[in-house]
Amino acid sequence: QVQPAESGGGVVQAGDSLTLSCSVSGGTFVGDDMVAWYRQAPGKEREVIGTSTWDAGSRHYADSKRGRFTIYRNYHENRAWLHMNGLKPNDAAVYYCTIQRASVVYWGQGTQVTVSS
C-alpha cells in the first residue's frame, strides 16, 4: 500500500506564493512512480494541475495551470512539491497528491488552501 501524504496548506493572501509537499507515508518514492497534483474546490469538479515522473522528472501541466504552478521533486528529501505563484481567491481548494505505481493510483487525504482577498 502506498499512502501519499500532503502538507503545506493554509491560509494565504491573494498574490502570495505557497508550496505544498507530498511524501510517501512510511515509505519512499520509487523510480517508476508518477506523481500528480489535483485540486477540488467546493461545488466544483476535481481538476488536474500536472504530473511528474519521479525518476526522470518529466513534467506536464494542464493548459490552464501552466505558468503559475510548478511541480518538482527532490531525491534527497524524498518529496515532491507543488509551488504556486500569484494565488487568487479562486485557487482556494483542497489539493491532492496522487502516486501512480504499477498501474494503481493512490490518493492522499488532501491539504486545504484558502486564499483571502
N, CA, C and O atoms as a GROMACS GRO file, in nm:
protein
  468
    1GLN      N    1   0.083  -0.118   0.000
    1GLN     CA    2   0.000   0.000   0.000
    1GLN      C    3   0.088   0.125   0.000
    1GLN      O    4   0.183   0.136   0.078
    2VAL      N    5   0.055   0.218  -0.088
    2VAL     CA    6   0.128   0.344  -0.099
    2VAL      C    7   0.037   0.453  -0.048
    2VAL      O    8  -0.074   0.469  -0.098
    3GLN      N    9   0.080   0.528   0.049
    3GLN     CA   10  -0.003   0.633   0.106
    3GLN      C   11   0.064   0.770   0.089
    3GLN      O   12   0.157   0.804   0.162
    4PRO      N   13   0.015   0.848  -0.010
    4PRO     CA   14   0.068   0.984  -0.024
    4PRO      C   15   0.027   1.069   0.096
    4PRO      O   16  -0.083   1.052   0.149
    5ALA      N   17   0.114   1.158   0.136
    5ALA     CA   18   0.084   1.248   0.247
    5ALA      C   19   0.117   1.389   0.204
    5ALA      O   20   0.233   1.423   0.179
    6GLU      N   21   0.013   1.473   0.195
    6GLU     CA   22   0.033   1.612   0.157
    6GLU      C   23   0.049   1.698   0.282
    6GLU      O   24  -0.002   1.664   0.389
    7SER      N   25   0.119   1.807   0.266
    7SER     CA   26   0.130   1.906   0.373
    7SER      C   27   0.160   2.041   0.311
    7SER      O   28   0.196   2.051   0.194
    8GLY      N   29   0.146   2.144   0.392
    8GLY     CA   30   0.181   2.278   0.347
    8GLY      C   31   0.065   2.370   0.318
    8GLY      O   32   0.085   2.488   0.289
    9GLY      N   33  -0.056   2.318   0.326
    9GLY     CA   34  -0.171   2.404   0.302
    9GLY      C   35  -0.189   2.505   0.414
    9GLY      O   36  -0.125   2.496   0.519
   10GLY      N   37  -0.276   2.601   0.390
   10GLY     CA   38  -0.303   2.702   0.491
   10GLY      C   39  -0.379   2.818   0.432
   10GLY      O   40  -0.436   2.809   0.323
   11VAL      N   41  -0.379   2.927   0.505
   11VAL     CA   42  -0.448   3.049   0.462
   11VAL      C   43  -0.343   3.150   0.415
   11VAL      O   44  -0.250   3.182   0.488
   12VAL      N   45  -0.360   3.198   0.294
   12VAL     CA   46  -0.267   3.295   0.238
   12VAL      C   47  -0.347   3.412   0.182
   12VAL      O   48  -0.469   3.405   0.166
   13GLN      N   49  -0.276   3.519   0.152
   13GLN     CA   50  -0.336   3.636   0.090
   13GLN      C   51  -0.327   3.624  -0.061
   13GLN      O   52  -0.236   3.560  -0.114
   14ALA      N   53  -0.420   3.685  -0.129
   14ALA     CA   54  -0.413   3.689  -0.275
   14ALA      C   55  -0.280   3.750  -0.318
   14ALA      O   56  -0.235   3.851  -0.263
   15GLY      N   57  -0.219   3.687  -0.416
   15GLY     CA   58  -0.088   3.733  -0.463
   15GLY      C   59   0.028   3.660  -0.401
   15GLY      O   60   0.140   3.665  -0.452
   16ASP      N   61   0.004   3.590  -0.290
   16ASP     CA   62   0.110   3.515  -0.222
   16ASP      C   63   0.150   3.392  -0.302
   16ASP      O   64   0.081   3.351  -0.396
   17SER      N   65   0.261   3.334  -0.262
   17SER     CA   66   0.305   3.205  -0.313
   17SER      C   67   0.294   3.102  -0.202
   17SER      O   68   0.297   3.135  -0.084
   18LEU      N   69   0.283   2.978  -0.243
   18LEU     CA   70   0.272   2.870  -0.145
   18LEU      C   71   0.329   2.744  -0.208
   18LEU      O   72   0.312   2.721  -0.328
   19THR      N   73   0.395   2.663  -0.127
   19THR     CA   74   0.450   2.537  -0.175
   19THR      C   75   0.392   2.423  -0.093
   19THR      O   76   0.400   2.422   0.030
   20LEU      N   77   0.335   2.328  -0.162
   20LEU     CA   78   0.281   2.209  -0.099
   20LEU      C   79   0.378   2.094  -0.117
   20LEU      O   80   0.452   2.088  -0.215
   21SER      N   81   0.378   2.004  -0.021
   21SER     CA   82   0.468   1.891  -0.022
   21SER      C   83   0.391   1.760  -0.030
   21SER      O   84   0.280   1.749   0.022
   22CYS      N   85   0.451   1.663  -0.094
   22CYS     CA   86   0.394   1.528  -0.100
   22CYS      C   87   0.503   1.428  -0.068
   22CYS      O   88   0.608   1.427  -0.132
   23SER      N   89   0.478   1.344   0.030
   23SER     CA   90   0.571   1.237   0.062
   23SER      C   91   0.495   1.106   0.064
   23SER      O   92   0.372   1.104   0.053
   24VAL      N   93   0.567   0.997   0.079
   24VAL     CA   94   0.506   0.865   0.090
   24VAL      C   95   0.509   0.826   0.236
   24VAL      O   96   0.615   0.799   0.292
   25SER      N   97   0.392   0.823   0.297
   25SER     CA   98   0.385   0.792   0.439
   25SER      C   99   0.440   0.653   0.467
   25SER      O  100   0.389   0.553   0.415
   26GLY      N  101   0.543   0.646   0.548
   26GLY     CA  102   0.601   0.518   0.585
   26GLY      C  103   0.679   0.452   0.474
   26GLY      O  104   0.710   0.333   0.483
   27GLY      N  105   0.712   0.525   0.370
   27GLY     CA  106   0.782   0.465   0.258
   27GLY      C  107   0.859   0.567   0.178
   27GLY      O  108   0.888   0.677   0.225
   28THR      N  109   0.892   0.529   0.058
   28THR     CA  110   0.968   0.616  -0.030
   28THR      C  111   0.912   0.613  -0.171
   28THR      O  112   0.840   0.520  -0.209
   29PHE      N  113   0.944   0.714  -0.246
   29PHE     CA  114   0.916   0.711  -0.389
   29PHE      C  115   1.010   0.610  -0.455
   29PHE      O  116   1.121   0.586  -0.407
   30VAL      N  117   0.964   0.551  -0.565
   30VAL     CA  118   1.049   0.462  -0.642
   30VAL      C  119   1.051   0.511  -0.786
   30VAL      O  120   0.969   0.593  -0.827
   31GLY      N  121   1.146   0.458  -0.862
   31GLY     CA  122   1.179   0.514  -0.993
   31GLY      C  123   1.063   0.534  -1.089
   31GLY      O  124   1.056   0.638  -1.154
   32ASP      N  125   0.973   0.438  -1.098
   32ASP     CA  126   0.867   0.446  -1.198
   32ASP      C  127   0.742   0.519  -1.149
   32ASP      O  128   0.643   0.525  -1.221
   33ASP      N  129   0.746   0.573  -1.030
   33ASP     CA  130   0.629   0.644  -0.978
   33ASP      C  131   0.595   0.763  -1.066
   33ASP      O  132   0.683   0.831  -1.119
   34MET      N  133   0.466   0.787  -1.080
   34MET     CA  134   0.417   0.908  -1.144
   34MET      C  135   0.343   0.987  -1.037
   34MET      O  136   0.248   0.938  -0.977
   35VAL      N  137   0.388   1.108  -1.015
   35VAL     CA  138   0.325   1.196  -0.916
   35VAL      C  139   0.234   1.294  -0.989
   35VAL      O  140   0.271   1.350  -1.092
   36ALA      N  141   0.117   1.313  -0.935
   36ALA     CA  142   0.024   1.410  -0.993
   36ALA      C  143  -0.035   1.495  -0.882
   36ALA      O  144  -0.049   1.451  -0.768
   37TRP      N  145  -0.069   1.616  -0.919
   37TRP     CA  146  -0.138   1.706  -0.827
   37TRP      C  147  -0.275   1.741  -0.887
   37TRP      O  148  -0.288   1.771  -1.006
   38TYR      N  149  -0.375   1.736  -0.799
   38TYR     CA  150  -0.511   1.771  -0.835
   38TYR      C  151  -0.561   1.872  -0.732
   38TYR      O  152  -0.501   1.892  -0.626
   39ARG      N  153  -0.672   1.935  -0.766
   39ARG     CA  154  -0.740   2.017  -0.667
   39ARG      C  155  -0.890   2.007  -0.689
   39ARG      O  156  -0.939   1.976  -0.798
   40GLN      N  157  -0.962   2.035  -0.581
   40GLN     CA  158  -1.107   2.036  -0.590
   40GLN      C  159  -1.160   2.145  -0.499
   40GLN      O  160  -1.139   2.144  -0.378
   41ALA      N  161  -1.230   2.238  -0.560
   41ALA     CA  162  -1.293   2.347  -0.486
   41ALA      C  163  -1.437   2.308  -0.454
   41ALA      O  164  -1.494   2.224  -0.523
   42PRO      N  165  -1.496   2.367  -0.351
   42PRO     CA  166  -1.634   2.333  -0.314
   42PRO      C  167  -1.729   2.354  -0.431
   42PRO      O  168  -1.728   2.460  -0.494
   43GLY      N  169  -1.809   2.254  -0.459
   43GLY     CA  170  -1.908   2.265  -0.565
   43GLY      C  171  -1.853   2.252  -0.706
   43GLY      O  172  -1.927   2.267  -0.803
   44LYS      N  173  -1.725   2.223  -0.717
   44LYS     CA  174  -1.664   2.212  -0.849
   44LYS      C  175  -1.605   2.072  -0.867
   44LYS      O  176  -1.580   2.000  -0.770
   45GLU      N  177  -1.583   2.037  -0.991
   45GLU     CA  178  -1.522   1.908  -1.021
   45GLU      C  179  -1.372   1.913  -0.989
   45GLU      O  180  -1.308   2.018  -0.992
   46ARG      N  181  -1.322   1.798  -0.960
   46ARG     CA  182  -1.179   1.786  -0.938
   46ARG      C  183  -1.106   1.811  -1.068
   46ARG      O  184  -1.150   1.766  -1.174
   47GLU      N  185  -0.995   1.882  -1.062
   47GLU     CA  186  -0.920   1.911  -1.183
   47GLU      C  187  -0.772   1.879  -1.162
   47GLU      O  188  -0.718   1.894  -1.053
   48VAL      N  189  -0.709   1.836  -1.268
   48VAL     CA  190  -0.568   1.804  -1.261
   48VAL      C  191  -0.485   1.930  -1.280
   48VAL      O  192  -0.520   2.018  -1.358
   49ILE      N  193  -0.377   1.938  -1.206
   49ILE     CA  194  -0.284   2.050  -1.220
   49ILE      C  195  -0.167   2.009  -1.308
   49ILE      O  196  -0.131   2.079  -1.402
   50GLY      N  197  -0.109   1.895  -1.277
   50GLY     CA  198   0.003   1.848  -1.357
   50GLY      C  199   0.059   1.719  -1.302
   50GLY      O  200   0.017   1.670  -1.198
   51THR      N  201   0.156   1.666  -1.374
   51THR     CA  202   0.217   1.539  -1.336
   51THR      C  203   0.369   1.548  -1.350
   51THR      O  204   0.422   1.634  -1.420
   52SER      N  205   0.434   1.458  -1.280
   52SER     CA  206   0.579   1.448  -1.292
   52SER      C  207   0.621   1.304  -1.269
   52SER      O  208   0.575   1.239  -1.174
   53THR      N  209   0.708   1.253  -1.356
   53THR     CA  210   0.765   1.123  -1.327
   53THR      C  211   0.870   1.140  -1.220
   53THR      O  212   0.941   1.241  -1.216
   54TRP      N  213   0.882   1.041  -1.133
   54TRP     CA  214   0.976   1.055  -1.023
   54TRP      C  215   1.120   1.044  -1.072
   54TRP      O  216   1.205   1.126  -1.036
   55ASP      N  217   1.147   0.945  -1.154
   55ASP     CA  218   1.285   0.919  -1.193
   55ASP      C  219   1.340   1.027  -1.285
   55ASP      O  220   1.443   1.088  -1.256
   56ALA      N  221   1.272   1.049  -1.396
   56ALA     CA  222   1.323   1.143  -1.496
   56ALA      C  223   1.280   1.286  -1.470
   56ALA      O  224   1.338   1.380  -1.524
   57GLY      N  225   1.178   1.304  -1.388
   57GLY     CA  226   1.130   1.439  -1.362
   57GLY      C  227   1.063   1.503  -1.482
   57GLY      O  228   1.064   1.625  -1.496
   58SER      N  229   1.006   1.423  -1.568
   58SER     CA  230   0.936   1.475  -1.685
   58SER      C  231   0.800   1.529  -1.642
   58SER      O  232   0.718   1.456  -1.587
   59ARG      N  233   0.777   1.656  -1.667
   59ARG     CA  234   0.659   1.722  -1.614
   59ARG      C  235   0.564   1.765  -1.726
   59ARG      O  236   0.606   1.803  -1.835
   60HIS      N  237   0.436   1.757  -1.695
   60HIS     CA  238   0.331   1.803  -1.785
   60HIS      C  239   0.227   1.876  -1.702
   60HIS      O  240   0.196   1.837  -1.590
   61TYR      N  241   0.173   1.982  -1.760
   61TYR     CA  242   0.076   2.064  -1.688
   61TYR      C  243  -0.051   2.078  -1.770
   61TYR      O  244  -0.049   2.079  -1.893
   62ALA      N  245  -0.162   2.090  -1.698
   62ALA     CA  246  -0.287   2.128  -1.764
   62ALA      C  247  -0.267   2.267  -1.823
   62ALA      O  248  -0.199   2.351  -1.764
   63ASP      N  249  -0.327   2.291  -1.937
   63ASP     CA  250  -0.306   2.419  -2.006
   63ASP      C  251  -0.340   2.538  -1.916
   63ASP      O  252  -0.269   2.639  -1.917
   64SER      N  253  -0.447   2.525  -1.840
   64SER     CA  254  -0.492   2.637  -1.757
   64SER      C  255  -0.402   2.660  -1.637
   64SER      O  256  -0.412   2.763  -1.570
   65LYS      N  257  -0.313   2.564  -1.609
   65LYS     CA  258  -0.228   2.575  -1.491
   65LYS      C  259  -0.083   2.609  -1.527
   65LYS      O  260   0.001   2.631  -1.440
   66ARG      N  261  -0.057   2.612  -1.654
   66ARG     CA  262   0.081   2.639  -1.698
   66ARG      C  263   0.119   2.782  -1.664
   66ARG      O  264   0.044   2.876  -1.693
   67GLY      N  265   0.235   2.797  -1.603
   67GLY     CA  266   0.284   2.931  -1.573
   67GLY      C  267   0.287   2.964  -1.424
   67GLY      O  268   0.390   3.009  -1.374
   68ARG      N  269   0.178   2.942  -1.353
   68ARG     CA  270   0.176   2.977  -1.210
   68ARG      C  271   0.205   2.859  -1.120
   68ARG      O  272   0.230   2.876  -1.000
   69PHE      N  273   0.202   2.739  -1.176
   69PHE     CA  274   0.220   2.619  -1.096
   69PHE      C  275   0.344   2.544  -1.145
   69PHE      O  276   0.366   2.527  -1.265
   70THR      N  277   0.424   2.499  -1.050
   70THR     CA  278   0.544   2.423  -1.084
   70THR      C  279   0.553   2.300  -0.996
   70THR      O  280   0.542   2.308  -0.874
   71ILE      N  281   0.572   2.186  -1.060
   71ILE     CA  282   0.590   2.060  -0.988
   71ILE      C  283   0.738   2.024  -0.994
   71ILE      O  284   0.800   2.030  -1.101
   72TYR      N  285   0.794   1.988  -0.881
   72TYR     CA  286   0.931   1.939  -0.882
   72TYR      C  287   0.949   1.837  -0.770
   72TYR      O  288   0.866   1.826  -0.679
   73ARG      N  289   1.058   1.765  -0.780
   73ARG     CA  290   1.082   1.663  -0.678
   73ARG      C  291   1.227   1.670  -0.633
   73ARG      O  292   1.315   1.716  -0.704
   74ASN      N  293   1.248   1.622  -0.512
   74ASN     CA  294   1.381   1.624  -0.453
   74ASN      C  295   1.415   1.485  -0.403
   74ASN      O  296   1.351   1.433  -0.311
   75TYR      N  297   1.517   1.424  -0.464
   75TYR     CA  298   1.554   1.288  -0.426
   75TYR      C  299   1.600   1.280  -0.280
   75TYR      O  300   1.562   1.188  -0.207
   76HIS      N  301   1.680   1.376  -0.240
   76HIS     CA  302   1.738   1.367  -0.106
   76HIS      C  303   1.632   1.380   0.002
   76HIS      O  304   1.639   1.315   0.106
   77GLU      N  305   1.535   1.466  -0.024
   77GLU     CA  306   1.429   1.483   0.073
   77GLU      C  307   1.316   1.383   0.053
   77GLU      O  308   1.226   1.371   0.136
   78ASN      N  309   1.322   1.310  -0.059
   78ASN     CA  310   1.219   1.211  -0.090
   78ASN      C  311   1.080   1.274  -0.087
   78ASN      O  312   0.986   1.221  -0.028
   79ARG      N  313   1.070   1.388  -0.153
   79ARG     CA  314   0.943   1.460  -0.158
   79ARG      C  315   0.919   1.516  -0.297
   79ARG      O  316   1.012   1.546  -0.372
   80ALA      N  317   0.793   1.530  -0.328
   80ALA     CA  318   0.751   1.604  -0.446
   80ALA      C  319   0.683   1.730  -0.399
   80ALA      O  320   0.622   1.734  -0.292
   81TRP      N  321   0.694   1.834  -0.479
   81TRP     CA  322   0.644   1.965  -0.437
   81TRP      C  323   0.554   2.025  -0.545
   81TRP      O  324   0.571   1.998  -0.664
   82LEU      N  325   0.459   2.106  -0.500
   82LEU     CA  326   0.381   2.187  -0.592
   82LEU      C  327   0.398   2.331  -0.546
   82LEU      O  328   0.352   2.369  -0.439
   83HIS      N  329   0.464   2.410  -0.629
   83HIS     CA  330   0.485   2.551  -0.597
   83HIS      C  331   0.383   2.634  -0.675
   83HIS      O  332   0.366   2.616  -0.795
   84MET      N  333   0.317   2.724  -0.606
   84MET     CA  334   0.212   2.806  -0.667
   84MET      C  335   0.244   2.953  -0.647
   84MET      O  336   0.273   2.997  -0.536
   85ASN      N  337   0.238   3.028  -0.754
   85ASN     CA  338   0.264   3.172  -0.750
   85ASN      C  339   0.136   3.250  -0.774
   85ASN      O  340   0.041   3.201  -0.834
   86GLY      N  341   0.137   3.373  -0.727
   86GLY     CA  342   0.027   3.463  -0.758
   86GLY      C  343  -0.110   3.406  -0.728
   86GLY      O  344  -0.200   3.410  -0.811
   87LEU      N  345  -0.125   3.352  -0.607
   87LEU     CA  346  -0.251   3.286  -0.573
   87LEU      C  347  -0.369   3.382  -0.578
   87LEU      O  348  -0.359   3.499  -0.540
   88LYS      N  349  -0.481   3.330  -0.625
   88LYS     CA  350  -0.604   3.406  -0.638
   88LYS      C  351  -0.711   3.340  -0.552
   88LYS      O  352  -0.699   3.223  -0.519
   89PRO      N  353  -0.815   3.414  -0.516
   89PRO     CA  354  -0.922   3.352  -0.436
   89PRO      C  355  -0.979   3.226  -0.499
   89PRO      O  356  -1.018   3.134  -0.428
   90ASN      N  357  -0.985   3.221  -0.632
   90ASN     CA  358  -1.041   3.101  -0.694
   90ASN      C  359  -0.941   2.986  -0.702
   90ASN      O  360  -0.972   2.881  -0.759
   91ASP      N  361  -0.823   3.003  -0.646
   91ASP     CA  362  -0.731   2.891  -0.628
   91ASP      C  363  -0.759   2.815  -0.499
   91ASP      O  364  -0.702   2.708  -0.475
   92ALA      N  365  -0.847   2.869  -0.417
   92ALA     CA  366  -0.881   2.802  -0.292
   92ALA      C  367  -0.944   2.667  -0.322
   92ALA      O  368  -1.040   2.657  -0.399
   93ALA      N  369  -0.892   2.563  -0.260
   93ALA     CA  370  -0.939   2.428  -0.287
   93ALA      C  371  -0.867   2.332  -0.192
   93ALA      O  372  -0.776   2.371  -0.119
   94VAL      N  373  -0.909   2.208  -0.196
   94VAL     CA  374  -0.830   2.102  -0.135
   94VAL      C  375  -0.738   2.048  -0.244
   94VAL      O  376  -0.783   2.011  -0.352
   95TYR      N  377  -0.612   2.043  -0.215
   95TYR     CA  378  -0.511   1.999  -0.310
   95TYR      C  379  -0.467   1.858  -0.273
   95TYR      O  380  -0.437   1.826  -0.158
   96TYR      N  381  -0.465   1.773  -0.376
   96TYR     CA  382  -0.433   1.633  -0.356
   96TYR      C  383  -0.309   1.593  -0.435
   96TYR      O  384  -0.284   1.638  -0.547
   97CYS      N  385  -0.233   1.508  -0.372
   97CYS     CA  386  -0.121   1.443  -0.440
   97CYS      C  387  -0.161   1.299  -0.468
   97CYS      O  388  -0.219   1.232  -0.383
   98THR      N  389  -0.130   1.251  -0.586
   98THR     CA  390  -0.151   1.110  -0.616
   98THR      C  391  -0.018   1.050  -0.661
   98THR      O  392   0.068   1.117  -0.716
   99ILE      N  393  -0.006   0.923  -0.635
   99ILE     CA  394   0.111   0.848  -0.680
   99ILE      C  395   0.061   0.728  -0.757
   99ILE      O  396  -0.014   0.645  -0.705
  100GLN      N  397   0.103   0.719  -0.882
  100GLN     CA  398   0.069   0.602  -0.961
  100GLN      C  399   0.189   0.508  -0.960
  100GLN      O  400   0.300   0.546  -0.998
  101ARG      N  401   0.164   0.387  -0.916
  101ARG     CA  402   0.269   0.286  -0.908
  101ARG      C  403   0.211   0.153  -0.955
  101ARG      O  404   0.109   0.107  -0.904
  102ALA      N  405   0.277   0.093  -1.051
  102ALA     CA  406   0.232  -0.035  -1.106
  102ALA      C  407   0.085  -0.028  -1.147
  102ALA      O  408   0.006  -0.118  -1.116
  103SER      N  409   0.049   0.078  -1.216
  103SER     CA  410  -0.085   0.098  -1.272
  103SER      C  411  -0.193   0.122  -1.167
  103SER      O  412  -0.311   0.124  -1.201
  104VAL      N  413  -0.156   0.139  -1.043
  104VAL     CA  414  -0.253   0.170  -0.938
  104VAL      C  415  -0.229   0.314  -0.893
  104VAL      O  416  -0.115   0.354  -0.868
  105VAL      N  417  -0.337   0.390  -0.881
  105VAL     CA  418  -0.327   0.529  -0.838
  105VAL      C  419  -0.370   0.539  -0.692
  105VAL      O  420  -0.479   0.497  -0.655
  106TYR      N  421  -0.283   0.595  -0.613
  106TYR     CA  422  -0.308   0.613  -0.470
  106TYR      C  423  -0.328   0.762  -0.441
  106TYR      O  424  -0.254   0.846  -0.491
  107TRP      N  425  -0.429   0.790  -0.361
  107TRP     CA  426  -0.464   0.928  -0.330
  107TRP      C  427  -0.428   0.962  -0.187
  107TRP      O  428  -0.442   0.879  -0.096
  108GLY      N  429  -0.381   1.086  -0.167
  108GLY     CA  430  -0.362   1.136  -0.034
  108GLY      C  431  -0.492   1.192   0.021
  108GLY      O  432  -0.594   1.193  -0.047
  109GLN      N  433  -0.486   1.238   0.145
  109GLN     CA  434  -0.605   1.293   0.211
  109GLN      C  435  -0.633   1.436   0.169
  109GLN      O  436  -0.743   1.486   0.188
  110GLY      N  437  -0.533   1.501   0.112
  110GLY     CA  438  -0.552   1.638   0.068
  110GLY      C  439  -0.510   1.739   0.173
  110GLY      O  440  -0.505   1.710   0.292
  111THR      N  441  -0.479   1.859   0.125
  111THR     CA  442  -0.445   1.969   0.214
  111THR      C  443  -0.520   2.094   0.166
  111THR      O  444  -0.522   2.124   0.047
  112GLN      N  445  -0.579   2.164   0.260
  112GLN     CA  446  -0.665   2.276   0.227
  112GLN      C  447  -0.583   2.403   0.204
  112GLN      O  448  -0.495   2.437   0.283
  113VAL      N  449  -0.613   2.471   0.095
  113VAL     CA  450  -0.555   2.602   0.067
  113VAL      C  451  -0.668   2.703   0.062
  113VAL      O  452  -0.764   2.687  -0.014
  114THR      N  453  -0.657   2.806   0.142
  114THR     CA  454  -0.756   2.914   0.144
  114THR      C  455  -0.686   3.043   0.105
  114THR      O  456  -0.578   3.074   0.156
  115VAL      N  457  -0.746   3.117   0.013
  115VAL     CA  458  -0.685   3.241  -0.036
  115VAL      C  459  -0.781   3.356  -0.004
  115VAL      O  460  -0.894   3.359  -0.054
  116SER      N  461  -0.736   3.447   0.076
  116SER     CA  462  -0.820   3.561   0.112
  116SER      C  463  -0.784   3.681   0.025
  116SER      O  464  -0.668   3.704  -0.010
  117SER      N  465  -0.889   3.757  -0.010
  117SER     CA  466  -0.867   3.872  -0.100
  117SER      C  467  -0.838   3.998  -0.020
  117SER      O  468  -0.817   4.104  -0.078
   0.00000   0.00000   0.00000
